[in-house]
Amino acid sequence: MQSTAYVLTYVGILSVLVQGVAIGWITKHLSDTRIIMAAVTLMCASLLAWAFVPNLPLLLLVLAPMSLAGGTFGTVINSAITRR
């Protein structure tokens, strides 16, 4: 139970870092469409990798790109919808 809390905290911190730090750099260098497509692709790959993860350290490794994809996708899709 405690390890679940640590994993959720890890994902939360990664998402905050993505939305607070990385999203500015990413949006300056790529279009919304490219970011959305890349985030969906990365999320699919991460979810597929998650299915084959045998232990916690590898899970933490797989959750890093998943957090990047989720944080980026959520922010950029809301921005794209607002602009339309």
Secondary structure, DSSP 8 states (H G I E B T S, - for coil): -HHHHHHHHHHHHHHHHIIIIIHHHHHHHS-HHHHHHHHHHHHHHHHHHHTT--SHHHHHHHHHHHHHHHHHHHHHHHHHHHH-
